[in-house]
């Protein structure tokens, strides 16, 4: 089973801004899932499989 990280954690590991990571998720360049926020009014939380960090870094090295 895969573990998931938040947009903030992904940004910290890759050195990109959270805003950039969210944009790449919207474009489908980073695979992710979503779940409702645990607190009312918090909206939807984006969760990214931990394995995406490695895939993303390899993809960036090729580009």
N, C-alpha and C positions, 0 to 999 in steps of 0.2 A: 504494500500500500504506500502511496506517495504522501510525503508531508508537504504542507503548503506554507507559504510565507506571504506577508503583506506587501503592498506596493512600496512602503517605506523601507522594509528589509531588502527588497530587490534593488531599490535605488542605492542603498548603502553598499551593497555587495558589488554593484557594477560601476558605481561612481556617477551615475546619471541622476538628474533631478526627478523627483516624484512626478511632476507634471509631464515630463517626457515619457516616463514609463506608462502613465495612464494613456497618453496619446498612442503609444505603440500597442497597448492592449486593445484600444478602440479599433485600430487598423488591422488587428489580427496578427501582428508581427510577434507578439508574445502571447502564448496560450495561457488562458486563465479560466477561473470559475468565479461564481459570485454566490454570496449568501446574504441574507438579511442581517442588518446590524442587530446586535443583542439588545440595545437600548432603543426605546421608542424615539422616532425622529432621526435616527442615525443613518437611514437609507440602506444602501447596498454596499457590502464590503467585497472588494476584489481580492481573490486569493489566487496565487500563482504557484504551480508545482515547483518544488525546490529544484527539480531537474532542469527547469527552464533557464536557470542562471547559467549553467554550463553550456547549454545549447545556444543561448543568446551570445555569450562571450565568444564561442567558436564562430558563430555567424558574423560577428563584428570583426573578428580577425581576418576573415576571408574578404570582407567588403573593402 
